[in-house]
Amino acid sequence: MTSGGGNQIGCDNIQKGLLDLIISYDVPLQGNAINQQIVQTLLSPAKAGESKTSYYTPLTLLTKDNIGPRTCWSLDQLK
């Protein structure tokens, strides 16, 4: 068992039998959330420290039974 961002390498290791389970967090979704927060912060008239924000992203349990082409990503797909 390990955790990771859903990278293709992790899914490949599950298929090879090197791992049984990956607790995956959605890295592309987290990147989008961070970018949106940066834009919102830069456009906001609020002073530093006046606003507190938290983002929660879902965790997905990846196993041999549920991995597929839409489950894992590669850096080339995100470029």
C-alpha positions as CSV (number, residue, x, y, z in Angstrom):
1,M,0.0,0.0,0.0
2,T,1.1,3.5,-0.7
3,S,-0.3,6.9,-1.5
4,G,0.2,9.0,-4.6
5,G,-1.3,11.4,-7.1
6,G,-2.7,8.8,-9.6
7,N,0.4,8.8,-11.8
8,Q,0.6,6.0,-14.4
9,I,3.7,4.5,-12.7
10,G,1.6,3.6,-9.6
11,C,-1.1,1.9,-11.7
12,D,1.6,0.0,-13.6
13,N,3.0,-1.3,-10.3
14,I,-0.5,-2.5,-9.3
15,Q,-0.8,-4.3,-12.6
16,K,2.6,-5.9,-12.1
17,G,1.6,-7.1,-8.6
18,L,4.2,-4.9,-6.9
19,L,1.5,-3.0,-5.0
20,D,-2.0,-4.0,-3.9
21,L,-3.5,-0.6,-3.1
22,I,-2.8,3.1,-3.8
23,I,-4.7,5.8,-1.9
24,S,-4.8,8.3,-4.7
25,Y,-5.3,12.0,-4.5
26,D,-6.2,13.9,-7.7
27,V,-3.1,15.9,-8.5
28,P,-4.6,17.6,-11.6
29,L,-7.7,18.7,-9.5
30,Q,-5.5,20.0,-6.7
31,G,-3.4,22.0,-9.2
32,N,-6.6,23.5,-10.6
33,A,-7.8,24.4,-7.1
34,I,-4.5,26.1,-6.2
35,N,-4.5,28.1,-9.5
36,Q,-8.0,29.2,-8.9
37,Q,-7.2,30.3,-5.3
38,I,-4.1,32.3,-6.6
39,V,-6.3,34.2,-9.0
40,Q,-9.0,34.8,-6.4
41,T,-6.4,36.1,-3.9
42,L,-4.8,38.4,-6.4
43,L,-8.1,39.9,-7.5
44,S,-9.5,40.2,-4.0
45,P,-9.4,43.6,-2.2
46,A,-8.9,41.7,1.2
47,K,-5.7,42.4,3.0
48,A,-3.2,39.6,3.8
49,G,-4.5,37.4,6.6
50,E,-8.2,38.6,6.4
51,S,-9.4,35.5,4.5
52,K,-8.8,31.8,5.3
53,T,-9.6,29.1,2.7
54,S,-9.5,25.3,2.8
55,Y,-9.8,22.9,-0.1
56,Y,-10.6,19.3,0.2
57,T,-10.1,16.9,-2.6
58,P,-11.4,13.3,-2.7
59,L,-9.3,10.2,-2.1
60,T,-9.7,7.2,-4.4
61,L,-8.6,3.7,-3.5
62,L,-7.0,2.2,-6.6
63,T,-6.7,-1.6,-6.8
64,K,-6.2,-4.1,-9.6
65,D,-10.0,-4.3,-9.8
66,N,-10.7,-0.7,-10.6
67,I,-7.7,0.8,-12.5
68,G,-8.1,1.7,-16.1
69,P,-7.2,4.2,-18.8
70,R,-9.2,7.0,-17.1
71,T,-7.9,6.2,-13.6
72,C,-4.3,7.1,-14.0
73,W,-2.6,10.0,-15.8
74,S,0.9,10.7,-17.2
75,L,2.7,14.0,-17.4
76,D,2.5,13.9,-21.2
77,Q,-1.3,13.9,-21.0
78,L,-1.3,17.0,-18.9
79,K,1.0,19.1,-21.1
